[in-house]
Amino acid sequence: MGTAKPSTTSQDELAAFERATQDLVGLALRSVENLEVSLPQFRLLLALHRVGTMTSSDCAKALGIGNSSVTRLADRLIVSGYLVRGSDPAHRSIVTLELTELGRQTVEDVTARRRNDLQEALDLLSPAERSACAVALNHLHEVIDHDVAVPWASHLPL
């Protein structure tokens, strides 16, 4: 018995997912409003919060940007007290970046604000709707996360 080919996504289904994507991105962007850091700077803080101390090159790969862009972002964040620069003891020419307490707290505050906003929205759905959404979104995440044909899937999001 062969595996059934998935059906083609309808335009209405695609439009619903596009709207949901816009809504979720809007929610994520609102969570970083009124910060003293830019969105690209916050993404660097978020990457370091999720992974821990990283080299500048690894940060660039994770964010899908150039090494020089990471250097500029890091320079501003270091001056502002969000990051510290270090070096690899085995390879002194390799630059590492690490969050300070201020950087860690900033990411945690934004994450808490985002989770609160999301919970308020989800509380407006019935338990059955929330459950159905969670199942579908978890499956969609698995498909996107494991699809090598989606080159940007490995980049850290907002």
N, C-alpha and C positions, 0 to 999 in steps of 0.2 A: 504494500500500500504506500503510495507516494504522499509527500507533504503537499497540502493544498496551497496554491498561490494566494497570497492576500488579495483582497478586492482593492480596486482603485479608490482612492480617497475622493469623496465628492467635493464640489466647490463650497457647499455649505459647511461641511466638516472642516475643510481647510480654513475658511473664513473664521469659524469659531475658535480654532487654535491660534490663528493670527491675533484675534482680539484678546484671547487669554494671555498670549505672549506680551502684547502691548500693555495689558493691565498689570501683569507681574513685573515687567521691566519698570513701569511707572511706579509701582509700589517700592521696588528696590531703589530707584532713583530718589524718591521722596525720603527714604531712610538715610540718605547721605546729604540731604539739604542742611544748610546752616553749619556745615563742618568748616574747619579752617584749612582743610586739604581739598584738592581737586579730585574728581572722579578717578583719573589715572593714578594719582598718588594713593588714593584709598585702595584701588585694586592691588597695588604693590604691598600695602599694609596687610590686606586680606590674604594675599599669597603667602607672606611670611608668617602670618598667624596660623594658617592651615598647615604649612609644611615645617616651619621652624627656620632656623638659620639656613640661609642659602647663599650660593655664589651669585654674583651679578649676572653671569651668563645663564644660570638656571632660572633666575627671575625673568630674564628676557624671554627665554623659551616658554616658561609657564604663562606669561602674559601675551605672547605673540608679538613682541615688539623688539626693536634693536637694542643692542648693548648700550649704545650712547644714550638712548632714551631712558633706560634704567638709571644710568649714571646721573642724568639731569634730575630725574624724579627723586632719586636717593639723596642727592646733594641738598635739595630743598627740605626734604623730610629730616635729614640729619641736623640742619641748622635750626629747624623748628622743634627738635627734641623727640621726634617720633621713632627714629632709627639710630643705630650705631653701626659704624663700619668696622670691620675686622679683617683678619687675614687667616688663611689656612696655615696652621703650624708646619705642615709638611711641604707646602708650596707658598712661600711668602708673597709671590706675585699674584696669587689668586685673592680677589677681594670678596669678602663675605658681608652680608647684611643681616641685621638682627633687630627685632622690635625692642623698643624701650618699654617701660611700664606705661607711659603715655600712649604709645602706639598700640599696645595690647588692649588698654582700656578703651581706646577709640573704636577699635574693631568690635569689641564686646558690646559697647553701647549701641553702635549701629545695628549689630545683629539682634540685640534685644528689641530695639525699636521696630525693626523689620518683622520679627516674629510676632510682636504685639499687633502690628497693623494687619498682618496676615491672619492672625487668630480672630481679630474682630470681624474681618470679612468672612472667614469660614464659619463663624458662629451664626451667620445669617442663613446658611444652608441647613437643610435637614440632615440628620445623621446618615440617612441613606445616600443623599447626594454627596456628602463629604466622603463617605466610604467609596462610592463609585469613582469619584474624582481621584482619590488617593490610589486606587488600584490602577486606573488608566495611566496616571502620571508616573507611577513607579515603573510600569511596563515601558512607557515611552522613554523614560530615563535610561532603562537598560538597553533599549534599541539604539538610542543616540550615543550613549557612552561606549558601547561596544562596536559601533559601526566604523570600521577603519576608513570607509569612504567619506566620512565627515571629518576633515582634517582639523577643524577648529574645536572639536569636542574635547580635546585635552587641555585647552586653554582655560585658565581659571576665570569664572564669570564675575559678575558684580558681587 
